[in-house]
Each structure stands twice: as structure tokens, then as C-alpha cells.
Amino acid sequence: MRTLLIIFSVFYGLRLLIRFVFPWLVRFFLRKRMTAFHQGSVHQNEARKEGDVSIKTNAKRKQDHNDGKGLGDYVNFEEVDDK
């Protein structure tokens, strides 16, 4: 009987813990991420003046794409007639 009481109390204790603590933790981490995201966007807007145009390119990606080293081997296939 004592074992059932312990299992029952642990079950309801975990249930209450999940019901109240888990939502609080989720809210805490979401607020933290939202403030970090907001501060990042404000920082980006302050760096540029109104009306300025900026084009961001990735020069490394263009070089990798144009040098052709990672493309693999060329294989010449011939059609075979089945007769």
C-alpha cells in the first residue's frame, strides 16, 4: 500500500510540475529569444541610413561555383540498340 501511495504522489507531483513549470520555462526562453531577435534587427537598422542601398554578395560561393573542382567526373554515355 505504501508503494502505491509513493507512485501515486510522484505521478501527481510530476503532473503538477509539468503543468506549471514547463509553460513558465517555455515563456522564459521565448521571451529571451524574442528580445535577442529584436535587438539584432534594431542594430541592423541603425547601421544603415535611410535611403541607402546595400547589396550583400558571397564572394566565396561565386569562386567555388566557377572553379569547377567539385563537379565530379565527366562520363560519356552511349546509347545501346536492343535488337
C-alpha positions as CSV (number, residue, x, y, z in Angstrom):
1,M,0.0,0.0,0.0
2,R,2.9,2.4,0.8
3,T,4.4,1.7,-2.6
4,L,1.2,2.6,-4.4
5,L,1.0,5.9,-2.4
6,I,4.5,6.8,-3.4
7,I,3.9,6.0,-7.0
8,F,0.7,8.0,-7.0
9,S,2.2,11.0,-5.3
10,V,5.2,11.0,-7.7
11,F,2.9,10.8,-10.6
12,Y,0.7,13.7,-9.5
13,G,3.8,15.7,-8.4
14,L,5.3,15.4,-11.9
15,R,2.0,16.2,-13.4
16,L,1.7,19.4,-11.5
17,L,5.3,20.2,-12.2
18,I,4.9,19.8,-15.9
19,R,1.6,21.7,-15.8
20,F,3.1,24.8,-14.1
21,V,6.8,24.9,-14.5
22,F,7.1,23.8,-18.2
23,P,4.9,26.6,-19.6
24,W,6.9,29.1,-17.5
25,L,10.2,27.7,-18.9
26,V,8.9,27.9,-22.5
27,R,7.7,31.5,-22.0
28,F,11.1,32.4,-20.4
29,F,13.1,31.0,-23.3
30,L,10.8,32.5,-26.0
31,R,11.0,36.0,-24.4
32,K,14.8,35.6,-24.3
33,R,14.9,34.7,-28.0
34,M,12.5,37.4,-29.0
35,T,14.5,40.1,-27.2
36,A,17.7,38.9,-28.9
37,F,16.0,38.9,-32.3
38,H,14.6,42.4,-31.7
39,Q,17.9,43.8,-30.6
40,G,19.6,42.3,-33.7
41,S,17.1,43.8,-36.0
42,V,17.3,47.2,-34.3
43,H,21.1,47.1,-34.6
44,Q,20.9,46.4,-38.3
45,N,18.5,49.3,-38.9
46,E,20.8,51.7,-37.0
47,A,23.8,50.8,-39.1
48,R,22.3,52.0,-42.4
49,K,21.0,55.4,-43.1
50,E,17.5,55.9,-44.6
51,G,17.7,55.6,-48.4
52,D,21.0,53.7,-48.6
53,V,21.0,50.7,-50.8
54,S,23.3,47.7,-49.9
55,I,23.9,44.6,-51.9
56,K,25.4,41.7,-50.0
57,T,27.2,39.0,-52.0
58,N,29.0,35.9,-51.0
59,A,32.3,36.1,-53.0
60,K,33.5,32.7,-51.7
61,R,30.4,31.0,-53.1
62,K,30.9,32.5,-56.5
63,Q,34.5,31.3,-56.6
64,D,33.6,27.8,-55.6
65,H,30.9,27.7,-58.2
66,N,33.1,28.9,-61.0
67,D,36.2,26.9,-60.5
68,G,34.5,23.6,-61.2
69,K,36.6,21.4,-58.9
70,G,33.7,19.9,-57.0
71,L,31.6,18.9,-60.0
72,G,32.8,15.3,-60.4
73,D,34.0,13.3,-63.4
74,Y,32.6,13.6,-66.9
75,V,31.1,10.3,-68.1
76,N,30.3,9.9,-71.8
77,F,27.3,7.5,-72.2
78,E,26.5,5.8,-75.5
79,E,23.1,4.5,-76.4
80,V,22.8,0.8,-77.0
81,D,20.3,-0.5,-79.5
82,D,18.5,-3.6,-78.3
83,K,17.7,-5.8,-81.3
